[in-house]
């Protein structure tokens, strides 16, 4: 069984325990989140559409306030304490909401929690695994999130009649608390298998509270990641507006729309899980980092051009499924692998700034750009070209660094071997 798993996942034997704990960790995080999404969407109906735009603005402001606080924690706490503190904080928040649930506050909180919880997870993964390991293992690790994304809504639908909305909040808090043993076990594995040239994980990251924002804006590599993510969020918003327009025209019945979108979600999650487990580790060496980062921008270029020429429901659904599956199974793990080649402080601080403030800022800006814009699909196709160019730049940079790291590692291994007595 061990040999079969190693062959299937392209993992080395000593990596299997870490892979299992990382899979469970990400599964728990996304299951906890997807338990809460129906609660938020149910409360959003009570809030009303007019208030939602103000809540999006409040979410962006909350991100701006939360990032310096996270930077302050990074500067003072070692990794072994930082991660449990983050998840314990969110768990306690959920228990407080279970006692007194306020719809608007919860809506903003969940939007902040989702990005922070996932960002911190991937920061930890980039701390544990180097670039070569990421190319082999990130697909299987991401499959843990897909499993949680499927299990969460199923659990919410089956349990809410018995335990209610507040019960779902308590269950989600328990799932987040269960991530702490995963973090502990991954920390133990990391101490036995440290990354070459890394500072001890027991030491605090250090630095200032705004170092992440400064690094993201000054470093050409991190700034390119910001641009890559902004292109992705802009195109996601463009496709969402196209979806609203086409569904309103071709499916006026709300029940039919809900059924179609639920079927699409199930299809996307199932295909994503299969690709993450079976294909990512084989596509990574075949396409290389540049190909992994460029393939979805090229798919988006073709898809938006087709959608602009023929804005039909079948084109929308087909393109939407391909794009989401490719993003979750290929582009997202490849994008997260970029952080394996930056210093530890930037893996946590700069990555957190990019995943939260830049992401939500892109949502807000693209929402104003595409609202009521004529020819939005063709504008999105033009953005896809920029997205592909940024992916090519990032792929070349990480490719060079990976080759350099491999050469340095081989040289170090050769020197070490020559210094050892031969048997």
Buried (B, 14 or more C-beta within 10 A) or exposed (E): EEEEBBEEBBBEEEBBBBBBBBBBBBBBBBBBBBBBBBBBEEBBEEBEEEBEEEBBEBBBEBBBEBBBEBBEBBBEBBBBEBBBEBBBEBBEBBBBBBEEBEBBBBBBBBBBBBBBBBBBBBBBBBBBBBBBBBBBBBBBBBBBBBBBBBBBBEBBEEBBEEEEBBBBBBBBBBBBBBBBBBBBBBBBBBEEBEBEEEBEBEEBBEBBBBBBBBBBEEBEBBBBBBBBBBBBBBBBBBBBBBBEBBBEEBBEEEEEBEEBBEEBBEBBBEBBBBBBBBBBBEBBEEBBBBBBBBBBBBBBBEBBBBBBEEBBBEBBBBBBBBBBBBBBBBBBBBBBBBBBBBBBBBBBBBBBBBBBBBBBBBBBBBBEBBEEBEEBBBBBBEBBBBBBBBBBBBBBBBBEBBEEBEEEBEEEEEEEEEEEEEE
